[in-house]
Amino acid sequence: LDVLEACGAIAVIPPKRNRLVQRAYDKELYKARHLIENFFSKIKQFRAIATRYDKLSRNFLAGVHLASACVLLN
């Protein structure tokens, strides 16, 4: 934990409610992290994205863009 703090890492995930020593965390940063994690879970529903069938990175990126557009339009 000290090594992470020395690198400048900050806690984003809130501690459990029953923890004796509550650590501080950034609530706004946690909300943004939560949105990003939910977005990645929705994108991974597309099989080509989850398994990365494309060999070329440009084709994979095009698939990610297409899947992102489909998710955002729903």
C-alpha positions, 0 to 999 in steps of 0.5 A: 500500500505504501508503494502505491501511495509513493507512486501517486495512486489514490483509492477510488473504490469505497471501503466496506461499511463494516471496516474499522478504519475507513479510508478516504476515497474520491466519490466523483472519480468513483462515479466516473470509474463505475460508468467506464466499467459498465460501458466495457461490460456492455461492449464485451457482449459483442463476441468479436470484441470480447475474443478479439478475433481481428488480427489487425489493430485497425480492424479491431478498433473499427469493431470497437467503434461499431460496438460503441455506437450500437451501445450508445444508440440503445 
